[in-house]
Amino acid sequence: MRPGLNLNWIRSFEAAARLQNFTEAGQELGMTQVGVSQHIRLLEKNLGESLFHRLPRGVRLTDAGEAYLHVVSESLDRLRDGTTDMFSKRLNQKLVTVRANIAFANHWLAPRLSSFQAAHGDIIVRVLASVHGSDMVWEGVDMEIRYDPDHSTGLDATLLFEDSLFPVCCPEIGERLKSTSDLPGEYLIHVIGNRRGWNEWFRAAGLPSMNGSREIQTDTSGIALSMATKGAGVALGHQSLVGKLLQSGELVRPFETQLKTSGVFYLITPSERPLSVPAQQFKAWLLAEGKLS
């Protein structure tokens, strides 16, 4: 069974082990020598091992105590470093936290982020993946890039750019698609929940319904694009997300027919919470980049 550890006992042990003195440890922690001694006795009982040799004048670590001090010190150092990394920049108002659709973060934001860094090297950008239900939690998040937001109450939504949607696939599948009539012979990758999908594209291409076609389903466009690059099937890709993949040759566009998709990617911010100056700068950069898309 894993021992149940009390963090106060650990604090007392670390101070006493570092100072080699229970009284000095108590002074550092704002406790009595008796309190420190009691914490360490409870810790030793819990661990089933003596951590100190009690001497007439002071204490000395046992071999087990020496080994345990290394573990505790390393853990506390990691905790301090992690706390500093995560929160010190927030206290200095130099951190911008943006939550984003995974496909958008990978295929639109990441290739452009270096231009913001070049202009604002003192601002730390933290990009978090949006998952189902996370849009209800705004603590510690400055803004979100959301797919089709429905203009939720209490949030301001700004359209980033107009977009278009069209089939994409790996080059091997692309070679087999001589005409749109060949599509039913391939697996079609469908993103569950997207308002515009294959049936609408089939109608735009003058084809019968996709009913009866072989299909793969996923809940994110990022996974759909990954499947398409690996040859699992044909996905519908947004121009804003697949541009680099088409340029690199990882994906090809077999047909010209496309769907215009106005109102897809929005920048969302809480209505009644002012943005910090760095967040305002990042928002302005996002909107400017959106106009260039």
PyMOL commands that set and color helices and strands:
alter all, ss='L'
color gray80, all
select helices_A, chain A and resi 7-19+22-29+33-47+63-91+102-119+134-136+171-176+180-185+198-204+221-229+239-248+277-292
alter helices_A, ss='H'
color red, helices_A
select strands_A, chain A and resi 52-54+59-61+95-100+124-129+143-147+155-159+163-168+188-191+215-218+234-238+259-261+265-270
alter strands_A, ss='S'
color yellow, strands_A
deselect
rebuild
show_as cartoon
